[in-house]
Amino acid sequence: MKLARLPDRMPVKMSVVLTPGLAQRLREYADFYAETYGTKEEVGELIPFMLEAFLDGDADFKRASRAGGAKDTTIGAPRRLINPSTQKELGESPSKSKEPSYPPATREEPSQRFPSSRPE
């Protein structure tokens, strides 16, 4: 079958406690959304989409998720997601790094990178 099995679409209700400052910023964001799109939405309606956009935009999280490393279910301090492609083995000196060595980037003026198409 071409169509994959549909995902679970049952909403999950979660409770969070926000600082007064964050709650105010979220209300301001909802006002900004209404000004931008002409449609008033409640903060609670916007939050799931805001969180999804945040997670979708986090490149390190996406990379770790694909590598299977973002599923730490332990409770405690937040775990820092490490990019496995840049992680070095313990005791490994920088000269033995498996990463390719690139020459330092040179700073060019915009006119050098993008030649003018206007005749001079």
N, CA, C and O of each residue as an XYZ file, in Angstrom:
480
protein
N       0.841     -1.178      0.000
C       0.000      0.000      0.000
C       0.886      1.241      0.000
O       1.861      1.315      0.748
N       0.555      2.183     -0.814
C       1.348      3.400     -0.948
C       1.250      4.294      0.293
O       2.239      4.905      0.699
N       0.072      4.369      0.886
C      -0.133      5.211      2.062
C       0.323      4.478      3.316
O      -0.107      3.358      3.592
N       1.210      5.136      4.072
C       1.673      4.545      5.333
C       0.564      4.634      6.373
O      -0.388      5.402      6.229
N       0.706      3.846      7.402
C      -0.265      3.859      8.491
C      -0.314      5.259      9.095
O       0.723      5.875      9.338
N      -1.506      5.746      9.329
C      -1.661      7.081      9.891
C      -1.142      7.120     11.323
O      -1.303      6.156     12.072
N      -0.516      8.239     11.707
C       0.008      8.350     13.072
C      -1.121      8.545     14.073
O      -2.251      8.863     13.704
N      -0.798      8.353     15.331
C      -1.748      8.580     16.409
C      -2.082     10.071     16.429
O      -1.196     10.916     16.552
N      -3.346     10.372     16.308
C      -3.769     11.775     16.271
C      -4.528     12.181     17.528
O      -5.137     13.250     17.564
N      -4.498     11.357     18.535
C      -5.178     11.684     19.784
C      -4.361     12.762     20.502
O      -3.204     12.526     20.847
N      -4.949     13.946     20.733
C      -4.200     15.004     21.410
C      -3.790     14.578     22.823
O      -4.501     13.835     23.500
N      -2.641     15.064     23.239
C      -2.134     14.802     24.585
C      -2.147     16.126     25.329
O      -1.533     17.100     24.894
N      -2.838     16.153     26.434
C      -2.916     17.379     27.225
C      -1.761     17.388     28.224
O      -1.524     16.406     28.927
N      -1.046     18.513     28.275
C       0.061     18.675     29.209
C      -0.140     19.979     29.963
O      -0.678     20.946     29.423
N       0.290     19.994     31.194
C       0.237     21.214     31.989
C       1.649     21.732     32.175
O       2.580     20.966     32.424
N       1.796     23.041     32.050
C       3.096     23.665     32.296
C       2.890     24.865     33.199
O       1.805     25.445     33.242
N       3.913     25.225     33.904
C       3.893     26.408     34.761
C       4.848     27.410     34.126
O       6.013     27.097     33.879
N       4.355     28.605     33.867
C       5.142     29.637     33.199
C       5.472     30.752     34.172
O       4.720     31.016     35.110
N       6.580     31.392     33.946
C       6.895     32.592     34.719
C       5.950     33.699     34.254
O       5.474     33.664     33.119
N       5.671     34.681     35.115
C       4.790     35.778     34.696
C       5.320     36.498     33.446
O       4.545     36.895     32.577
N       6.632     36.660     33.370
C       7.220     37.333     32.209
C       6.997     36.568     30.917
O       6.685     37.166     29.887
N       7.153     35.250     30.959
C       6.937     34.439     29.765
C       5.460     34.441     29.373
O       5.137     34.518     28.188
N       4.570     34.358     30.349
C       3.135     34.407     30.063
C       2.778     35.718     29.368
O       1.981     35.730     28.429
N       3.363     36.813     29.825
C       3.105     38.124     29.206
C       3.641     38.150     27.774
O       2.967     38.642     26.869
N       4.828     37.631     27.570
C       5.406     37.600     26.217
C       4.558     36.766     25.280
O       4.407     37.117     24.109
N       3.997     35.660     25.772
C       3.133     34.829     24.936
C       1.852     35.579     24.569
O       1.376     35.474     23.438
N       1.294     36.330     25.509
C       0.106     37.138     25.197
C       0.451     38.200     24.160
O      -0.333     38.463     23.248
N       1.633     38.813     24.302
C       2.078     39.815     23.319
C       2.277     39.165     21.952
O       1.963     39.764     20.923
N       2.793     37.952     21.944
C       2.993     37.236     20.680
C       1.637     36.958     20.025
O       1.504     37.092     18.808
N       0.640     36.576     20.807
C      -0.699     36.330     20.269
C      -1.269     37.626     19.685
O      -1.926     37.592     18.645
N      -1.027     38.759     20.336
C      -1.468     40.054     19.803
C      -0.756     40.359     18.485
O      -1.377     40.827     17.531
N       0.548     40.089     18.442
C       1.328     40.306     17.225
C       0.814     39.405     16.093
O       0.723     39.837     14.943
N       0.483     38.170     16.421
C      -0.082     37.235     15.446
C      -1.384     37.817     14.881
O      -1.601     37.791     13.670
N      -2.247     38.340     15.758
C      -3.520     38.917     15.319
C      -3.297     40.123     14.408
O      -3.998     40.291     13.410
N      -2.313     40.965     14.756
C      -1.995     42.121     13.912
C      -1.480     41.675     12.546
O      -1.818     42.267     11.521
N      -0.666     40.635     12.541
C      -0.046     40.168     11.304
C      -1.046     39.485     10.388
O      -1.071     39.757      9.188
N      -1.870     38.604     10.936
C      -2.750     37.781     10.114
C      -4.211     38.193     10.164
O      -5.022     37.648      9.415
N      -4.572     39.141     11.026
C      -5.947     39.587     11.105
C      -6.888     38.590     11.758
O      -8.106     38.738     11.661
N      -6.346     37.583     12.416
C      -7.151     36.573     13.095
C      -6.652     36.431     14.521
O      -5.471     36.175     14.757
N      -7.572     36.602     15.474
C      -7.182     36.463     16.885
C      -7.186     34.988     17.256
O      -8.169     34.285     17.020
N      -6.095     34.525     17.831
C      -5.974     33.147     18.320
C      -5.578     33.207     19.787
O      -4.822     34.084     20.207
N      -6.095     32.271     20.551
C      -5.719     32.179     21.955
C      -4.279     31.667     22.059
O      -3.806     30.919     21.204
N      -3.599     32.087     23.124
C      -2.222     31.653     23.355
C      -2.133     30.122     23.341
O      -1.220     29.559     22.738
N      -3.070     29.458     23.998
C      -3.069     27.999     24.066
C      -3.178     27.334     22.704
O      -2.706     26.211     22.524
N      -3.799     28.016     21.739
C      -3.892     27.479     20.382
C      -2.583     27.660     19.620
O      -2.254     26.856     18.748
N      -1.841     28.706     19.946
C      -0.586     28.990     19.242
C       0.585     28.157     19.752
O       1.474     27.794     18.982
N       0.585     27.856     21.043
C       1.746     27.207     21.662
C       2.142     25.901     20.977
O       3.332     25.728     20.715
N       1.242     24.972     20.666
C       1.690     23.737     20.007
C       2.415     24.000     18.684
O       3.391     23.322     18.362
N       1.937     24.981     17.922
C       2.572     25.292     16.646
C       3.913     25.990     16.853
O       4.850     25.791     16.080
N       3.999     26.806     17.900
C       5.263     27.460     18.218
C       6.313     26.424     18.627
O       7.464     26.490     18.195
N       5.903     25.471     19.461
C       6.839     24.428     19.893
C       7.279     23.555     18.720
O       8.451     23.194     18.609
N       6.338     23.222     17.854
C       6.683     22.404     16.694
C       7.666     23.143     15.783
O       8.625     22.549     15.292
N       7.427     24.440     15.557
C       8.345     25.240     14.738
C       9.720     25.315     15.381
O      10.738     25.237     14.693
N       9.751     25.468     16.704
C      11.028     25.521     17.410
C      11.797     24.205     17.234
O      12.980     24.215     16.892
N      11.128     23.088     17.467
C      11.790     21.787     17.348
C      12.216     21.499     15.909
O      13.295     20.954     15.679
N      11.375     21.860     14.946
C      11.721     21.645     13.540
C      12.908     22.498     13.119
O      13.651     22.127     12.211
N      13.090     23.644     13.777
C      14.187     24.541     13.418
C      15.484     24.273     14.153
O      16.487     24.926     13.867
N      15.501     23.338     15.090
C      16.707     23.043     15.861
C      17.519     21.978     15.141
O      17.229     20.786     15.249
N      18.533     22.408     14.409
C      19.331     21.493     13.593
C      20.044     20.435     14.430
O      20.121     19.277     14.019
N      20.564     20.813     15.594
C      21.260     19.838     16.439
C      20.302     18.755     16.925
O      20.654     17.576     16.964
N      19.096     19.161     17.293
C      18.101     18.195     17.754
C      17.711     17.246     16.617
O      17.588     16.040     16.829
N      17.519     17.787     15.419
C      17.163     16.934     14.279
C      18.269     15.926     14.003
O      18.008     14.745     13.773
N      19.512     16.408     14.029
C      20.659     15.531     13.762
C      20.734     14.425     14.815
O      20.935     13.257     14.484
N      20.572     14.797     16.074
C      20.641     13.811     17.151
C      19.472     12.832     17.068
O      19.638     11.645     17.349
N      18.308     13.313     16.691
C      17.144     12.436     16.559
C      17.363     11.394     15.475
O      17.025     10.224     15.650
N      17.929     11.826     14.357
C      18.206     10.876     13.259
C      19.241      9.850     13.695
O      19.193      8.695     13.270
N      20.182     10.269     14.546
C      21.233      9.363     15.004
C      20.753      8.507     16.171
O      21.475      7.621     16.629
N      19.544      8.765     16.653
C      18.998      7.991     17.765
C      19.485      8.448     19.117
O      19.318      7.725     20.100
N      20.087      9.635     19.207
C      20.663     10.077     20.472
C      19.831     11.047     21.266
O      20.278     11.496     22.321
N      18.637     11.396     20.814
C      17.850     12.398     21.517
C      16.733     11.779     22.342
O      15.776     12.467     22.698
N      16.839     10.512     22.647
C      15.761      9.834     23.354
C      16.141      9.497     24.787
O      15.815      8.418     25.281
N      16.824     10.409     25.452
C      17.237     10.185     26.835
C      16.028     10.381     27.739
O      15.505     11.491     27.839
N      15.585      9.334     28.389
C      14.406      9.426     29.246
C      14.772      9.567     30.715
O      13.888      9.544     31.572
N      16.057      9.713     31.023
C      16.457      9.861     32.426
C      16.004     11.202     32.951
O      15.896     12.174     32.203
N      15.743     11.245     34.235
C      15.317     12.484     34.867
C      16.536     13.113     35.507
O      17.357     12.421     36.107
N      16.653     14.405     35.381
C      17.784     15.109     35.970
C      18.123     16.317     35.138
O      17.258     16.909     34.493
N      19.389     16.680     35.156
C      19.824     17.851     34.408
C      19.631     17.609     32.920
O      19.749     16.474     32.456
N      19.335     18.666     32.163
C      19.183     18.493     30.720
C      20.455     17.944     30.111
O      21.560     18.319     30.501
N      20.285     17.050     29.149
C      21.422     16.440     28.487
C      21.766     17.264     27.269
O      20.885     17.607     26.482
N      23.026     17.582     27.105
C      23.458     18.326     25.940
C      23.587     17.358     24.779
O      24.221     16.308     24.889
N      22.973     17.730     23.663
C      23.049     16.907     22.471
C      24.362     17.234     21.766
O      24.629     18.395     21.453
N      25.165     16.232     21.521
C      26.469     16.418     20.917
C      26.414     15.928     19.487
O      25.898     14.847     19.206
N      26.945     16.724     18.597
C      27.010     16.339     17.197
C      28.066     15.245     17.059
O      29.250     15.519     17.257
N      27.670     13.998     16.722
C      28.637     12.907     16.673
C      29.724     13.104     15.631
O      30.799     12.519     15.753
N      29.475     13.907     14.615
C      30.493     14.082     13.579
C      31.657     14.943     14.057
O      32.732     14.912     13.458
N      31.455     15.718     15.138
C      32.547     16.551     15.634
C      33.097     16.069     16.964
O      34.055     16.643     17.482
N      32.503     15.024     17.523
C      32.937     14.515     18.820
C      34.240     13.725     18.665
O      34.357     12.878     17.779
N      35.206     14.004     19.522
C      36.486     13.303     19.478
C      36.518     12.264     20.597
O      35.865     12.421     21.629
N      37.281     11.214     20.374
C      37.403     10.181     21.393
C      38.227     10.718     22.557
O      39.081     11.587     22.378
N      37.961     10.193     23.750
C      38.699     10.636     24.926
C      40.193     10.391     24.730
O      40.598      9.339     24.236
N      40.995     11.356     25.118
C      42.439     11.213     25.029
C      42.990     11.450     23.641
O      44.201     11.368     23.436
N      42.132     11.740     22.690
C      42.597     11.938     21.323
C      43.090     13.367     21.174
O      42.400     14.314     21.551
N      44.276     13.515     20.627
C      44.817     14.857     20.456
C      44.198     15.490     19.218
O      43.754     14.783     18.313
N      44.166     16.824     19.174
C      43.572     17.490     18.023
C      44.257     17.133     16.711
O      43.609     17.138     15.665
N      45.563     16.820     16.740
C      46.264     16.499     15.499
C      45.814     15.169     14.914
O      46.004     14.929     13.722
N      45.218     14.294     15.731
C      44.764     13.005     15.248
C      43.280     13.019     14.883
O      42.676     11.967     14.674
N      42.703     14.208     14.809
C      41.275     14.329     14.528
C      40.946     13.725     13.177
O      41.725     13.828     12.229
N      39.777     13.091     13.100
C      39.318     12.507     11.849
C      38.645     13.553     10.977
O      38.292     13.271      9.831
N      38.462     14.759     11.506
C      37.816     15.823     10.750
C      38.803     16.395      9.738
O      39.988     16.533     10.042
N      38.329     16.728      8.539
C      39.231     17.325      7.552
C      39.670     18.707      7.997
O      38.942     19.402      8.705
N      40.839     19.093      7.588
C      41.369     20.401      7.920
C      41.064     21.347      6.763
O      41.366     21.041      5.610
N      40.472     22.481      7.068
C      40.142     23.460      6.043
C      40.962     24.704      6.279
O      41.241     25.056      7.425
N      41.355     25.380      5.206
C      42.087     26.637      5.400
C      41.149     27.678      5.999
O      39.937     27.604      5.801
N      41.697     28.649      6.729
C      40.837     29.670      7.324
C      40.105     30.454      6.240
O      40.642     30.690      5.157
N      38.893     30.846      6.543
C      38.093     31.606      5.589
C      38.675     32.995      5.441
O      39.150     33.588      6.410
N      38.636     33.506      4.232
C      39.102     34.867      3.993
C      37.886     35.770      3.914
O      36.818     35.369      3.451
N      38.067     36.968      4.363
C      36.962     37.924      4.350
C      37.035     38.729      3.068
O      38.014     39.430      2.816
N      35.982     38.623      2.253
C      35.935     39.352      0.992
C      34.904     40.462      1.091
O      33.925     40.362      1.831
N      35.136     41.494      0.349
C      34.141     42.555      0.245
C      32.999     42.024     -0.614
O      33.222     41.198     -1.499
N      31.768     42.495     -0.359
C      30.633     42.017     -1.158
C      30.853     42.186     -2.657
O      30.396     41.355     -3.442
N      31.541     43.244     -3.066
C      31.766     43.472     -4.493
C      32.667     42.389     -5.093
O      32.593     42.122     -6.293
N      33.520     41.762     -4.269
C      34.383     40.697     -4.767
C      33.612     39.402     -4.945
O      33.894     38.631     -5.862
N      32.636     39.155     -4.069
C      31.867     37.927     -4.144
C      30.785     37.995     -5.207
O      30.500     36.999     -5.874
N      30.183     39.160     -5.367
C      29.078     39.310     -6.293
C      29.410     40.446     -7.255
O      29.101     41.607     -6.985
N      30.036     40.108     -8.370
C      30.405     41.156     -9.311
C      29.173     41.890     -9.832
O      28.123     41.287    -10.053
N      29.313     43.149    -10.016
C      28.211     43.961    -10.485
C      27.848     43.577    -11.905
O      28.726     43.332    -12.732
N      26.576     43.525    -12.186
C      26.125     43.225    -13.542
C      25.916     44.514    -14.334
O      25.571     44.481    -15.515
N      26.134     45.666    -13.656
C      25.966     46.944    -14.341
C      27.238     47.290    -15.089
O      28.336     47.083    -14.572
N      27.107     47.812    -16.294
C      28.330     48.255    -17.017
C      28.927     49.451    -16.332
O      28.203     50.291    -15.796
N      30.236     49.540    -16.342
C      30.914     50.667    -15.683
C      31.411     51.665    -16.663
O      32.003     52.672    -16.273
